[in-house]
Amino acid sequence: MPLTMLMYASISRLPPEGAMLAVEAILKRARARNARRGLTGALLFTGQHFVQVLEGPAAAIDGLWGKLQTDPRHEGLVPAIHGPLQKRRFDNWAMSYSGPSQFVSKRVQLMFNVDDPVAQSRAADWVLDLMYQFSKP
Ligand SMILES: Cc1cc2nc3c(=O)[nH]c(=O)nc-3n(C[C@H](O)[C@H](O)[C@H](O)COP(=O)(O)O)c2cc1C
């Protein structure tokens, strides 16, 4: 089955107090479910936004994408990179970054800039590389 990769950004709907616990809960369930479905990737959380990279069989990604879009813990999902993948970049499923750094937040905000696809795609590539670096031991 051909590999697909999907990266999207979304706006967190988690109440700021207790957000970290809620993210931990998302991660815990996601790790188990994704392992069963052959999905790898990473989740980044800035306090305001999520960015998620998913890699795996197209059917598994499509199925999860449907669920993610109706999940009330976030909204305004913007797909940033979506397409066939030769080789996985994330060997596991992990939290790649969590924190309020303005440096990261500014780039993530650019991923919502659908009116400027060039800036949007440049920001997505930058964030993807950051997530990859953070996912390494
Ligand atoms: C930011 C975010 C990332 C998520 N990532 C995953 C994930 O990688 N895998 C997963 O199974 N569920 C993930 N979820 C949870 C799904 O949206 C959904 O709740 C879960 O698949 C269970 O759906 P179900 O109870 O309808 O079967 C995520 C939720 C949020 C808000």
The ligand as a Gaussian input file, in Angstrom:
#p B3LYP/6-31G(d) Opt

LIG

0 1
 C       -4.655000      17.870000      17.750000
 C       -5.214000      16.478000      17.749000
 C       -4.443000      15.436000      17.256000
 C       -4.937000      14.132000      17.251000
 N       -4.162000      13.128000      16.756000
 C       -4.647000      11.873000      16.712000
 C       -3.863000      10.815000      16.175000
 O       -2.739000      11.001000      15.734000
 N       -4.409000       9.566000      16.175000
 C       -5.663000       9.311000      16.670000
 O       -6.102000       8.153000      16.632000
 N       -6.412000      10.292000      17.185000
 C       -5.945000      11.560000      17.215000
 N       -6.717000      12.563000      17.742000
 C       -8.069000      12.217000      18.269000
 C       -9.093000      12.058000      17.159000
 O       -9.569000      13.328000      16.767000
 C      -10.276000      11.184000      17.654000
 O      -10.742000      11.684000      18.859000
 C       -9.821000       9.750000      17.870000
 O       -9.345000       9.228000      16.652000
 C      -10.963000       8.860000      18.392000
 O      -12.062000       8.930000      17.575000
 P      -13.344000       8.024000      17.860000
 O      -13.548000       8.027000      19.348000
 O      -14.470000       8.701000      17.097000
 O      -13.035000       6.672000      17.325000
 C       -6.235000      13.871000      17.764000
 C       -6.996000      14.935000      18.260000
 C       -6.506000      16.220000      18.264000
 C       -7.350000      17.350000      18.812000

